[in-house]
Amino acid sequence: MKKTAVLFAASCAALAASAAPQLKTQAEIVAGGELKAKVLAGSRGIPPPTPPMHQYRITRDGVSSEVKWYVVADLWRQRAFAGEWKDRHGNVMRLARVLSLAPVFERGDWYKEEIDKGLDECEKAFKGTDEELGKWRGLWGGDAKGRFVTAKNGTRWWVEFDFAESVSDADAEKLLKAFEKSVSTMTRGGGNISSMKWWEQSNDRYKFLTDLDRAKGGKFIKDAMRLMTAMRKSYEFYIPPTNEVGVCTVRVFKTLAGYREYRSSTGTEDSMSCGLWDPSREELLIAAEDPKQAQDTMRHEAFHQYLHYATKRGDHALWFNEGHACFFENVKYNPAKNTVNVIEKGNRATWVGQDPVRYANAIDDVVKLSYGEFYSGDVNFHYCTAWAICYFLEKGAYASKEFAPYRGIVPKYLELMARGASAEDATAQAWALVKDRDVAADFMKFWKSKRGQALTAR
């Protein structure tokens, strides 16, 4: 029995040793092509979270404007980031460039251009002394096992392992030494392909970042870019921009798990969504595991993104913002002309069609809902009512001259928002254009007899 116990214990010890995290057997291109090195075995690359932006409205000499400020430490870490990998056990390997200390400003957040200038100056002054490296490590933070590594070309790096499993100090030291030994400097080539597996495709309206396989996922990205270019034209037709929109960023994840892992890295645990517009980081996030669902979600969330830039307002009324996002969910796409036509289709239309009187009677109340009120109670009912409102204003109002007074509501709302009115005041004044109308009755008249004309009205 004693011999059996000894053998069993030895076997367990061997299994434990073999289960310790390892590096891959072959070195890969890392840090965007700057190095070749071995990364964590069985891992996938995790992109760095885009630094969040703080948006403020300031008034100078009676003129109100919005400014974007960033936390200094966030932009410092963004420059330092060179790679992060996570295996199926939750162990994480991170690689960072050791470029400089962070500049100091009177505020913790400031204009990006000023922070970038400060970082440039700090990099020029950084010598990499022991004292500076100690301060750098303190700024980087965390309690992961790590070390500084100097490549043959003199560039400095920090590599660390954050273990989810129980790993001995000896095994951690072996990993660090193995990584340092594997490092070689890239003198040419590299390009945008690395072990992170992220690549980008862009045109004059959208920049797509993705970890989809280039061979299989390339067609999805190509098709999505064409569709979203057509969608942008549709957004601009219905909601003319008052500001330059520019190139919008879309980050497409190969898996839903990867999408949610990225959300977690930004400090948000998300077990429900498969895509959203994140205004603080100015990027649209989409999980492409289900391609059709991804495109459906993209059309909705991309409107939020467009509206953010087109109006430079992030505080729109929910009936307007969510209503129009739902309005653009269902379109008929003409790939030959690369155009779209918004149609009455999908779950929103189906639910409204099941009880149109209920939705018609709710219009007056839903346009007045605050943020908290809209996202509480029967949220799906609020979304469907908002869709019904915007479908009526954008299509139904043009189906017959008798609904012409409703055509001015959206332009009036946008005009007032551009002049600095609150969403509540803009809504009240815009809807005052039809204060003498029975909105519920007009909607029902449209729904019962004018919906056919609405399909080709605009």
N, C-alpha and C positions, 0 to 999 in steps of 0.2 A: 504493500500500500504506500509505503514511504517513497519507494522508487517511482511509482506511478505519479504520486503527487509532485515529485521533483521534476519529472518529465513534463507534466501538465503545466507547471509553473514556468519551465523553460520555454515551452511552446507559446504560452501567453506572452512571455517577454519578447520572443522573436516576432510575434504578430504585432505587438505594440511598436517595436522598433521599425518594422517594415511599413507601418501605417503612418509614420512621421511624414510630414510634407516634404516633397522633393522638388527639384527643378527639372525642367524638360531636358532631354538628352542632347538636343540640338539648340544652338544659339539662334535667336531670331532678331530681326531688325526692330529696334525699339527707339523711343524718344523721337519719333518722326523721321527716322533715318540717320540720327546722329551717332548711334551706337549699335553694336550687335552684342547680345547677351542672352543668357538663359533666364527664362521666367518660370513662374510657378507651374508645376505640372498639373494637367487637367483643369486649367483655369481659362476664363474668358476675360477679355479686356473690358474695363468699365470706363466710360468717358468721364472727364472731370465735370462736375456740375458747373454750368455757366454762372458766373458771379451775379447775385441778385442786384437789381437796380432800385434805388430809392428815388421816387418821384415826388417833387415838392412843387407847390404853386407859390410863387413869390411875386410881390408887387413893388415896382420901383417907379417913382415919378408918376404914379397913377396907372401904370401899365402892368397888367397881370400876365404872367407867363409861367410855363412849367419847366423845371430843370431836372436833370438826371444826375444823381450823385451815387458814387460807389464807395463801399468800405475799402479802405486802403489795404488791409490785410487780405481781402478777397482777391484783389488784383495782383498782389504780390504772390499769393499761392497759385494763381492761374499761370503766371509766368514760370513758376518753379515746376509745376506739374509736368511730368514726363511719361507717366504710365501708371496704371493700377490694374491688378489682376486678382480675380477671386475664384477659388476652386469650389467644388461642390460641397465641401465640408465647411465652407464659410471662412477659410483662411485667406488673408489678403496680403498681397505684395504691392508696395508702392515704390516708385522711382521718382526722384525730384532733382532738378537742376539747382546747384548751389551757386546762385548768381550774385546775390547782394542781400543786405539787410533792407528793411522797409523804410521809406521816407516818413518823416513825422510832420503832420500838419496840425493846425489848431483844432480841427474837427477830425472825428474818426471816419467821416465820409466826405467826399469832395468830388470835384469834376474829374472825369476820367482822363482828360487831356493833361491836367495838372499832375495827377497821380503818375501817369506814364512818364512825364518829364522827370519827376522825382525819382522814379525807378531807374531811368536811364542814368541819372547822375550818381545814384547809389552804386550801380553796376561799375561805373568808371572808377569809383573810389574804393571798391571792395578788393582787398588783398588776400583774403582767405587765411588770416592769422588764426592762431588757436583761439584767441579772444573772440574774433569775429565768428568763427565757426560755432563757438559755444553760444553766442547770442542768436545765430541763425537757428540752431537746434531748439532754442527756447521759443523762438517765433513760430517754428513749424509745429511745435506742440505734440501732444499725444505721448503714450507710454509704450509704443511698439518697440520691438527689438530691431536696432538698426546700426548703420555705420556709414561714415564718409568714404567714398571711393574716388580715386583720381585716375582718369583714363590717360593713355599714353600721350595724348595731345595736350594734356594739362587741364582739361575740363574737370570740374568737381561735381560729384553726384552724391545724393543721399539715397540709400536703399533701406527699406524697413519691412518687417513682417509683423502683421497683426494677427495673432493666432486665435481661432475660435476653439481649437482643440487644446488639449494639454500637451505642451511641447517642452521638453527639457532645455535648459540653457545650452547644453552641449549640442543638441540637434539644431537649435537656432543658430549657434555659432557656425556649424557646418554649412548651413544654407547661405549665410552671409559670405563665408569664405568661397563657397562654390560660385556664387554670383560674381564676386570680385575677380576670381580667376577666369571667368567666362567672358569678361568685358573686353571688347576690342573696338577701336575707333573706326567708324565708317569714313572712308576718304572720298567715296563717290557713290552715285546711285542712291538708293533708299526710297526716294520719291515720297508719296503719301501713303504707301502700303506698309503697315507694320504689324506687329503681333497684336496690336489693339484692334485690328480688323475694321477700322472705321475709314470711310472714304467719303468724298463729297462730289456733288454734281450741281451746277447752278446755271441760271439764265438771268435775264434782266429783271425778273420779278421774284424768283425764289432761289434759295440755297438749301439743298437737301444734304443732310449729314446722315449716314446710315452705316450699320454693321451687317446689312444684308449681303449675301454672297454676290459678288459682281456678276457672275454668270446667270444665276437664277433671279437674283433681286434686281439686276440692272433693268430689266423690262418693266418691273413694277415702278421703279423710280422714274424711268423715261415716260411711262404712261401717266403717272401721277403729276409730273411736272407739266405735261401738256394740258391735262385736265384742270390743274390749278391755275394755269395761265389763262385758260378760258373762264374759269370762275372769277379771277381777278377782274376781268372785263365786265362780268355781270355785276360784281360788287360795285364797281365804279359807275355802272349805268344807274343802278337803283339808289346808291348812296354816293353821290359825287364827292370826291375828296376835297377838303379845304387845305390840306397840307400834303407835302410829298410823302408818299408811302415807301418807296424804295424797295430794296431786296429784303424779303422776309425769310427768316430761318425756320426750317422744319427738320426736326431730328426724328428719324424713323428707326425703330428698334425691331430687330429680327424676331424677338420673342416677347411675350407679355411679361415673362419673368424679368427680362432685361429692362423693360420699361419701368416696372415697379421697383426694381433695384435702384435704378437711376433716381426715381422719385424719392426713394428712401435716403439716397445720398444727399439730397437737398433738404432733408429734415422733415419730409412728409411721408407718412405711412399711408399708402393708397392701395386698398384691396378691391376697389370697385371700378375705377375708370380704365379705359384702354386708350385714351387720348385726351389732350387738353391744351389750351393756350395758357402759358405761364407768362403773364405780363411783367413780373418782377425780373425774369431772366430773358425776356423778349425772345422766346422760342416756342414753337408749336411742337408738342411731343405726341408721337403716334406709335402704337404697337401694330406691326404689320403681320402678325401671326395669322389673322383672318383678313386676307386682302380686301374683300368687299367691305367688311365692317370698317377697315382702316380708311378706305376712300370715303365712305359715308360720314365717318367721324371727322375726317379731314375737312370736308366741305363746311361742316358746322363750325368747327373750331377756328378754321382759317378766316371766317368772317369776323370773329372776335378779334383776331390778330389784325386784320385789315382796318377795322373800325378804330382800334387803338391808335394806329398811325395816321389814318385819314382825318381824324378829328382831334387828335392829341388830347382826348378825354378818356379817362378810364372809369368814369362814374356815371355811365349812361343808365337811364331807366331800364329796368329788366324787361318790361313789355317790349321795348324797342330792341334791346341788345339780343336777348334770347329769342324773341319773336322772329327777328330777321335771320338769326343763325339757323333756326328751324326752317324758315322759309327757303333757305338755300340748300337744305339737306337733299331734296329730291329734284333732279334736273334731267332733261333729255339732252344727251350729248351728241353733237355732230362731229365725229373725228375728222371728216374731210375738210370742214371749214374751221374746225377747232373752236366751236361755239357751243353755248349751252342755253337752254330755255327752261325756266323754272316751271314746274308742273304741279298739279294737285295729285299727290301720290304719297304713299307711305303711312306710317303709323299715326302721325298727327291728323292727317285728313280722315283716316279710317275712324279714329276715336271721335272726332268732331261730327262725322257723318252719322254716328250711332245715336247721338242726342244733340243735334244742333241748337235746339232751344236753350238747353242748359248753358252751352258755351256763349250763345248770343247774350243771354241775361247776365253773364259774368264779366262782359267786356268793361263796363264802367268801373267795376271793382278792381279788376286785374291791372288796369293801367295806373292805378294809384298805389299798388303794392310796393312796400319798401323792400330792400334786399333781404332782410330777415324774414319778412312775411312771405315773399315769393318762394323762398327755399324751405318753408315749413308747411305743415299740413299736407294737402294733396298736391305735391309738387308736379306730378305728371299732368294734372288738370291745369295748373298754371302754365306749364309749357305749351300744352295744346291750345289753350285760350290765346296765348301770346302768338302762336303760329296763325290762328284764325284771324287775329287782329291784323297782323302784317300781310297776310295773304289777301285780306279784304282791301287794305289800304294800297297795296302795291299792284294788285291785279284786278280785284273786284271793282274798285272805284273807277277803273277805266273801261269796264265792261258795258257801262250805260251812263248817259249824261245825267240821269237822275242822281247818281252817286258822286257827281263832280265835286261837291264841297269837301269830300274826304281826301281829294287829291292834294290838298294843301297842307295836310297834317304833318307828314314826314318832312317836307322842306321847311316848314315853320319850326318844327322841333329842332332840326339841325341848325337852322339860322340862329336860334336862341342859344343853343349850346355853344356855338362858335363865338357868340358875344359874351360868354361867361355866365349864363344863367344856370341855376341848379337844375338837375334832371327833373325835380318835382315841379318847379316853375315852368320849365320848358314844356313839360307834358300838359300842365293845366292850360297854358296859353295856346298851345297847338290844338288841343281838343276843344277849346272854346270856339274854334271855327265852325263846329257843328253842334253848338250848345242848344240850338232850336230843333235839332233832329232827334228822332227816336232811333238811337244807334242799334239797339237790339232788333227792332222791326226792319231797319234797312239791311242789316246783316242777313236776316232770315229771308228777305225778299231776294237778295243776291244769291243766297245758298240754294234756294228752291228753283229759281228760274234763270239766273244769269251766269252760272258757273261755266257753261260751255263757251260763252263769249270771252270769259276771263283768260282762258288758255292761250288765246292769240291777241289779247288786249295790249300786251307790252312784250 
